[in-house]
Amino acid sequence: MKTLFTLILFVALAVGCATPPPPAPLPVPEPEPENPYAHQTFQPKYLTSTVEITTYYSTLPTKFRASHSITPMAGTDETGQPYVARGRGTGVVLGKIGAEKVWVLSAKHVLANADKVTISNGDGTEYEADIATRYLMKDNDLGVIGVISADLFGKVTRASFSDEPILPGYMLWQIGCALGGDKIPAYGPAHLGGRKIFSGFFARAGVHTLPGNSGGPIFYRGHCIGIVSAILVNRSTRQLYSHLTFYVPGDEILKFVFEWSEASAKGD
């Protein structure tokens, strides 16, 4: 009887000291999707991937756009070469190759017809681009040009690009070198629809744009989704409606990059 009692007591103590089973894990709530209409925080890389473009002309272009800020003026560049007109624009770093080659994407009307193109990080130093590398899109306002400079290579960062559909109300950042000045950010919403101008399609946004901003990038959530092309101008009064910007959208940019890559591979 004593042995039976001892066995019962041992079993009771063993059961009492057993580790209780762990509690069931609490369900993890699904993360809330990011609100695409929320305020977009400015990112410093927007500035480091944007460059200032200066164009020089030995003869005055027969047609030039006020948005590119071409000024008929006689003078000489930093190497002493004479010019009769100078233009200002903006670009974004499309790619970096090796340790010194930088490819710059801009608007076609900024790069076209210029006899000389220089690129600057905004610190006052101009680096001459290679005119032979200039490539212009046939059916939209996009162009690319290369510059070889280890110094510039170390100062700039490559932008990332996206063809994500931009809906009305999405908040966008635009960077431009207005009138050849510093890189100036502007902020505003995407607008509904766009416009067919000449042979290209342009989206529009309520972002403040000035002459010299042409070719500059428009960013959304860290990616370049557009290149500034035009603003509205009243033809009779020449008044600029700088609050409405037309830009080449991201899908057209990627189409152009593919076209340019194929042409480069063929040696065109």
Secondary structure, 3 states (H helix, E strand, C coil): CHHHHHHHHHHHHHHHCCCCCCCCCCCCCCCCCCCCCCCCCCCCHHHHCEEEEEEEECCCCCCCCHHHCCEEEEEECCCCCEEEEEEEEEEEEEEEECCCEEEEEECHHHHCCCCEEEEECCCCCEEECEEEEEEECCCCCCEEEEEECHHHHHHCCCCCECCCCCCCCCEEEEEECHHHCCCEEEEEEEEEEEEEECCEEEEEECCCCCCCCCCCEEEECCEEEEEEEEEEECCCCCCEEEEEEEEEEHHHHHHHHHHHHHHHHHCC
